[in-house]
Amino acid sequence: MNFLAFDTSTERLSLAVGRGESVWQQEGAGGAQSSATLIPALLALLAQAGLTLPQLDAIVFGSGPGSFTGLRTACSVAQGLAFGAGLPVLPVSTLLAVAEEARHQHGCTRVVAALDARMNEVYSAPCEWRDGQWQVPADFALGAPERVAVPPGWTLAGSAAAAYPGRLAGAPGLALLPTATALLRLAPALWQAGRAVPAEQALPLYIRDKVAQTTAEREADKAARQAQS
């Protein structure tokens, strides 16, 4: 199958194209820059793979949790490209992508994926690889770093431990971010499971309703981080 995948949920922009067994990938700066560079980079990568948008089976994107701006960028680009080419989209959890990176790079099959949620909180989920696929909870957690539970025999992976040193059990764990190549590896099973949806359903996975801190909250968070360093 042919998939175009991208993740803009973190400070790193990750892109990949899968054409059968061949993969083309690219990484760059994320954040605010990604909204301007994402579409040209995706089209250039497709050209390297010798594909056009209508030749794809689906557009795969990291749906969250993660940066609010990054998730909105990913969803709007996925929708626009999919509408224009008449393609479905395949939203994939960024926490699941972290777990898949831990399995691919280190052979981990029991992973507590934990990403920095800013505002002194962490997104987390226990992911277990069984019978050739990931088993994940229906709801992901959001809370203080100290509340992340890492059972014996499980591996902590993600960006949370580095963001909150000494505050997560199982730290330092594996410092991993969601990648587009992880999305590509996850895509076939999710496609077979019927997880592809129409373009208009390319929606971000928000876990937190509040998207910004007050000035006082930012200052308190900064002071707490300095005290820990």
Number of C-alpha atoms within 10 A of each C-alpha: 12 20 25 32 29 30 35 35 29 27 17 18 24 26 25 26 28 23 19 9 7 9 15 15 20 16 15 16 14 19 18 13 13 22 18 10 14 22 15 10 16 20 15 12 19 22 13 12 17 10 18 11 20 13 14 21 19 27 27 27 31 33 26 30 26 28 19 20 16 27 24 20 22 28 25 17 19 30 22 16 18 22 15 11 15 16 22 24 30 28 27 26 18 31 30 27 27 28 32 29 24 27 17 13 9 10 10 19 20 23 28 27 33 31 30 23 23 18 17 18 20 25 27 28 23 24 23 21 16 10 7 7 14 16 14 15 10 6 9 16 17 20 15 16 25 13 15 25 16 19 14 8 10 18 22 31 27 29 24 30 24 17 19 23 14 15 18 23 16 19 18 19 21 21 17 20 27 32 29 28 25 26 31 25 15 18 26 15 14 16 15 9 9 10 15 22 15 15 23 15 15 26 18 24 19 15 15 14 6 8 11 11 12 8 9 9 13 15 12 14 16 13 11 13 14 9 8 10 8
